[in-house]
Amino acid sequence: MAAAPSGRRVAITGLGVVGPCGVGKEAFWEGLIGPAPDGERRVQDWDPSPYFTNPKESRRADRFTQFAIAAAIEAAEQAGELGADPARIGTLIGTGTGGIGSMEKEIIVQHEKGSRRVSPFLVPMMMSNAAAAAVSMRMGFQGPCEATVTACAAGTHSIGNAMRMVADGRCDVVFAGGSESSFTPTALAGFGNMTALSTTGISVPFDARRDGFMMGEGAAVLVLEEWDRAIERGATIIGEMLGAASTADAHHITAPAPGGSGAVRSMELAMEHAGLSARQIKHVNAHGTSTPKNDEAEAHAMAKIFGEDGPIVTSTKGITGHALGAAGALEAAAVLLSIHHRLVPPTAGTVETDPELPNIDLVIGDPRPWEPGPSMSNSFGFGGHNGTIIIGPGQ
């Protein structure tokens, strides 16, 4: 593949995942190609202790920070000895709600027991930059350390921004992704009362039966690295960042722009950044939340970009649910694993594409074998935030 127009080629040399269908990238993959699970899309039986030196340290980290540290450790292990100046290694971890679990817990403490009983660790646990800061401190990375907070597009935006940092020469390596843990009574009530959640307890993207998303949680972290230095140090390159884009609908705080116009611009700009045509995109990991209007807007956007004979499309949210700010990172992980295993996971739970939607080549039922090529991953968040990244095979 050609280098991104902005400069240096960007290799992907590490991947770590904490997902509701499996902790660790191989367990996550097995979950993605399996049947749709019953019940909530939580990370079950989560044990943070292997990733912390002692229980006190883990207790002082919100669950979303614990997820990010675990994913970053796995990604670092795969990437191997980086040999880079710590001042040129960045950390970009996006989130939608940050440490909302810690915040909700301490609000209850304050209400029931008074202000003096509120934990002095509340602020560093609840702040949205806590995960990025924790990974930076754990790894000793002294380059840019930032938290993108763009709702459901945060993970994708973090990876796209990290790509540009490496391509533009600001960093030699960036750990980038997203982390989220929003299974709190108040968050669920808020999403439920705005009718965003499925009332029937199903996640069936692009299906006529779709009635809202199922909450998910988890984290994924990618190691992005300047291509030539990755080759020189003998790293295994598992993928290449080809393009990234970000746009705003400027339309409504929750509803997508009519016809998915903002999504269309995001996809077009990402392909322009990558130097690719629509015909060269072989696979799209759709945002595909299972909400009626969002799936409709995205289907129309893809139809406008790709026409009738478009690429393979899947939504892994049939398995993972919607992990908000971590969703795009989990889906980037799914793309990399699809490339590695030469299989595209099905849109689990979906039986038949809604006939009212434009025709898309949605993978349903069994995983589909494919010859890996440029893959697009979309994320569209509340606030009208749109993000698209394009990933290609590595070595």
C-alpha positions in Angstrom: 0.0 0.0 0.0 1.1 3.6 -0.6 2.1 5.8 2.3 -0.6 8.0 3.7 -0.4 11.5 2.0 0.6 13.1 5.2 3.9 11.3 5.3 5.3 8.2 7.0 3.7 4.8 6.7 2.0 3.6 9.9 2.2 0.0 10.9 0.1 -1.8 13.5 2.4 -4.0 15.6 0.3 -4.8 18.7 -3.3 -5.4 19.8 -4.9 -6.0 23.1 -8.6 -6.6 23.9 -11.0 -6.8 26.8 -14.4 -7.7 25.4 -17.7 -8.9 26.6 -17.2 -12.0 24.4 -13.7 -12.7 25.6 -10.7 -11.2 27.4 -7.6 -11.3 25.2 -7.6 -11.1 21.5 -8.0 -14.8 20.7 -10.8 -15.3 23.2 -12.4 -12.2 21.7 -12.1 -13.6 18.2 -13.7 -16.9 19.2 -16.6 -14.9 20.7 -17.0 -12.9 17.5 -17.4 -15.9 15.3 -19.8 -17.7 17.7 -23.5 -17.4 18.1 -25.1 -14.3 19.6 -25.0 -14.6 23.4 -28.0 -14.4 25.7 -28.3 -11.6 28.3 -26.2 -8.5 28.9 -23.0 -7.8 27.0 -20.8 -7.4 30.1 -17.2 -8.5 30.7 -18.1 -11.5 32.8 -16.1 -12.5 35.9 -13.6 -9.6 35.5 -10.5 -10.0 37.6 -8.2 -7.0 37.5 -5.6 -8.5 39.8 -3.2 -9.9 37.1 -2.7 -6.4 35.7 -1.9 -4.6 39.0 0.8 -5.0 41.6 -1.6 -5.1 44.5 -5.3 -4.9 45.3 -5.1 -1.4 46.6 -3.8 -0.2 43.2 -6.7 -1.9 41.4 -9.3 -0.5 43.8 -8.1 3.0 43.0 -8.7 2.6 39.3 -12.2 2.7 37.8 -13.3 -0.4 35.8 -12.8 1.5 32.5 -9.2 2.2 33.5 -8.7 -1.4 34.5 -9.9 -2.5 31.1 -7.5 -0.1 29.3 -4.5 -1.2 31.3 -5.2 -4.8 30.6 -5.6 -4.2 26.9 -2.5 -2.0 26.7 -0.4 -4.7 28.5 -1.5 -7.3 25.9 -0.8 -5.0 23.1 2.7 -4.2 24.4 3.5 -7.9 24.8 2.7 -8.5 21.1 4.5 -5.4 19.9 7.7 -6.5 21.7 10.7 -4.3 22.7 9.9 -0.9 21.1 13.3 0.6 21.6 11.8 4.1 21.2 12.5 7.3 23.1 9.7 7.5 25.7 9.2 11.2 24.8 8.2 10.0 21.3 5.6 7.4 22.5 2.1 8.7 22.8 -1.0 7.4 24.6 -4.5 8.1 23.2 -7.4 6.4 24.9 -10.9 7.5 24.1 -14.0 7.1 26.1 -17.6 8.2 26.2 -18.4 8.4 29.9 -15.1 7.9 31.7 -15.3 6.7 35.3 -19.1 7.0 35.5 -19.3 3.9 37.8 -17.1 5.5 40.4 -18.9 8.9 40.1 -22.3 7.3 40.6 -21.1 5.3 43.6 -19.7 8.3 45.4 -22.7 10.5 44.6 -24.7 7.9 46.6 -22.2 8.0 49.4 -22.3 11.8 49.6 -26.1 11.7 49.6 -26.4 9.0 52.2 -23.4 9.5 54.5 -22.2 13.1 53.8 -19.4 14.9 52.1 -16.7 13.7 54.4 -17.2 10.1 53.4 -16.6 10.7 49.7 -13.5 9.0 48.5 -10.4 11.3 48.0 -9.7 9.1 44.9 -13.0 10.0 43.2 -11.7 12.7 40.9 -8.7 10.6 39.5 -11.1 7.7 39.1 -13.9 9.5 37.4 -12.0 11.8 35.0 -12.2 10.8 31.4 -8.4 11.0 30.9 -7.8 8.5 33.7 -7.3 5.5 31.4 -4.9 7.3 29.1 -2.9 8.7 32.1 -2.8 5.3 33.8 -1.5 3.6 30.6 1.1 6.3 30.2 2.3 6.0 33.8 2.3 2.2 33.7 4.4 2.1 30.5 6.5 5.2 31.1 5.4 6.9 27.9 6.2 10.6 27.9 4.8 11.7 24.6 1.3 13.1 24.0 -1.2 11.6 26.5 -4.8 12.5 25.6 -8.3 11.4 25.9 -10.8 11.9 23.1 -14.3 12.2 24.4 -16.6 12.1 21.4 -19.3 9.7 22.5 -19.5 6.6 20.4 -16.9 7.8 18.0 -14.1 8.2 20.6 -12.2 5.0 20.0 -12.2 5.5 16.2 -11.1 9.2 16.6 -8.3 8.2 19.0 -6.9 5.7 16.5 -7.3 8.1 13.6 -5.5 10.9 15.6 -2.8 8.5 16.6 -2.2 7.6 13.0 -1.7 11.2 12.1 0.7 11.7 15.0 2.9 8.9 13.7 2.5 9.8 10.0 3.3 13.5 10.7 6.5 12.6 12.7 5.3 13.9 16.1 5.6 10.3 17.5 7.3 7.1 16.6 4.8 4.9 18.5 1.3 5.6 19.8 -0.8 3.3 22.0 -4.3 4.1 20.8 -7.9 2.8 21.4 -10.9 3.2 23.6 -12.3 2.0 26.9 -15.7 2.0 28.5 -17.7 0.7 31.4 -21.2 2.3 31.7 -23.3 -0.4 33.2 -24.6 1.8 36.0 -28.3 2.2 37.0 -28.4 5.8 36.1 -26.7 5.5 32.8 -29.0 2.6 31.8 -32.0 4.6 32.9 -30.9 7.6 30.9 -30.4 5.6 27.7 -33.6 3.6 28.3 -35.7 6.7 28.9 -34.5 8.2 25.7 -35.6 5.0 23.9 -32.1 4.2 22.7 -31.9 0.8 24.3 -33.6 -2.3 23.0 -36.7 -3.1 24.9 -36.7 -6.7 23.7 -33.2 -7.4 24.7 -31.8 -8.1 21.2 -28.9 -6.7 19.2 -29.8 -7.3 15.6 -28.1 -4.6 13.4 -29.8 -3.8 10.1 -32.6 -6.3 10.8 -36.3 -5.3 10.6 -36.7 -6.4 14.2 -34.1 -3.9 15.6 -35.5 -1.6 18.3 -32.4 -0.2 20.0 -28.9 -1.1 21.1 -27.7 -3.3 23.9 -25.2 -1.8 26.2 -21.7 -3.2 26.0 -18.4 -2.6 27.7 -14.7 -3.3 27.2 -11.5 -1.9 25.7 -9.1 -2.3 22.9 -5.7 -0.8 22.3 -3.6 -0.8 19.1 0.1 -0.1 18.9 0.7 2.2 15.9 4.3 2.6 14.8 6.3 4.2 12.0 6.7 1.5 9.4 10.4 1.6 8.7 11.4 1.4 12.4 9.0 -1.5 12.9 10.7 -3.3 10.0 14.2 -2.4 11.4 13.5 -3.9 14.8 12.0 -7.0 13.4 8.4 -6.5 14.6 5.5 -8.5 13.2 3.3 -6.0 11.4 -0.3 -7.1 11.8 -1.9 -4.3 9.8 -1.4 -0.9 8.3 -3.3 2.3 8.9 -4.2 3.6 5.5 -6.6 6.5 6.2 -8.7 8.3 8.7 -11.3 11.1 8.8 -13.6 12.9 11.1 -16.7 15.0 10.4 -19.7 16.6 12.2 -23.3 16.3 11.2 -24.1 19.7 12.8 -27.7 18.5 12.8 -29.0 17.0 16.1 -27.6 15.9 19.5 -28.7 12.3 19.0 -30.3 11.8 15.6 -28.1 11.2 12.5 -28.2 13.7 9.6 -30.8 12.8 7.0 -29.5 10.2 4.6 -26.3 9.9 6.6 -24.8 12.9 4.9 -22.1 13.4 7.6 -21.2 9.7 7.5 -20.9 9.9 3.7 -18.4 12.8 4.0 -16.4 10.9 6.7 -16.1 7.8 4.5 -15.2 9.9 1.4 -12.5 11.8 3.3 -11.0 8.6 4.8 -10.7 7.1 1.3 -9.2 10.3 0.0 -6.7 10.3 2.8 -5.8 6.7 2.0 -5.6 7.3 -1.8 -8.3 4.6 -2.4 -11.4 4.5 -4.5 -14.7 3.0 -3.2 -14.1 -0.1 -5.4 -10.9 -0.8 -3.5 -12.6 -1.1 -0.1 -13.2 -4.8 0.4 -14.9 -4.8 3.9 -16.8 -2.5 6.1 -17.2 -3.0 9.8 -20.3 -0.9 10.2 -21.2 1.2 13.2 -24.4 -0.9 13.0 -25.9 -0.3 16.5 -29.3 -1.9 16.0 -31.1 1.4 16.5 -33.6 2.0 13.7 -32.6 5.5 12.5 -28.9 5.0 12.9 -28.8 1.8 10.9 -31.0 3.4 8.3 -28.8 6.4 7.9 -25.6 4.3 7.7 -27.1 1.9 5.1 -28.1 4.8 2.9 -24.6 6.3 3.4 -22.9 3.1 2.3 -25.3 2.7 -0.7 -24.3 6.2 -1.8 -20.6 5.5 -1.4 -20.5 2.0 -2.8 -23.6 1.5 -5.0 -25.3 -1.8 -5.4 -22.2 -4.0 -5.8 -20.5 -2.9 -2.6 -18.0 -4.5 -0.2 -18.7 -7.2 2.5 -20.4 -5.5 5.5 -20.7 -6.7 9.1 -21.6 -5.3 12.5 -19.9 -7.0 15.4 -22.3 -5.3 17.8 -24.6 -8.4 17.4 -22.0 -10.0 19.7 -20.5 -7.1 21.7 -23.4 -4.8 22.1 -22.6 -1.1 21.9 -19.6 -0.2 24.0 -20.0 3.5 23.4 -16.5 5.1 23.4 -14.8 1.8 23.2 -16.9 0.5 20.3 -14.6 1.8 17.5 -11.5 0.4 19.1 -13.2 -3.0 19.6 -14.3 -2.9 15.9 -10.7 -2.0 14.8 -9.6 -5.0 16.7 -12.2 -7.1 14.9 -10.9 -5.9 11.6 -7.3 -6.8 12.4 -8.4 -10.3 13.6 -10.5 -10.7 10.4 -7.4 -10.0 8.4 -5.4 -12.4 10.4 -7.9 -15.3 10.3 -9.0 -14.5 6.7 -12.6 -14.6 7.9 -15.3 -11.9 8.3 -17.5 -12.5 11.4 -21.2 -12.6 10.8 -23.7 -10.0 12.1 -24.8 -12.3 14.8 -28.5 -12.3 15.7 -29.5 -10.7 12.4 -31.6 -13.0 10.4 -32.5 -10.9 7.3 -31.6 -7.4 6.3 -34.5 -5.0 6.6 -36.1 -4.9 3.1 -36.8 -1.2 3.6 -33.0 -0.5 3.7 -30.8 -0.1 0.7 -29.1 -3.3 -0.4 -25.8 -4.1 1.4 -23.8 -7.3 1.3 -24.3 -8.0 5.0 -22.6 -11.2 6.4 -25.3 -13.2 8.2 -25.2 -16.7 9.6 -21.7 -18.1 9.2 -18.3 -16.3 9.0 -17.4 -15.5 5.4 -13.9 -16.4 4.0 -12.3 -13.5 2.2 -9.1 -12.3 0.6 -8.0 -9.5 3.0 -7.9 -6.0 1.6 -8.5 -2.5 2.7 -11.2 -2.5 5.5 -13.2 0.5 6.6 -14.5 0.9 10.2 -17.2 3.5 11.0 -18.2 5.1 14.2 -21.0 7.7 14.6 -21.6 9.2 18.0 -24.2 11.4 19.8 -23.4 15.0 19.1 -23.1 14.2 15.4 -19.5 13.0 15.7 -18.5 10.8 12.7 -15.3 8.9 12.4 -13.9 6.5 9.8 -10.6 4.6 9.7 -9.2 2.4 7.0 -7.0 -0.6 7.8 -5.1 -2.8 5.4 -3.2 -6.0 5.7 0.4 -5.9 7.1 3.3 -8.1 6.0 
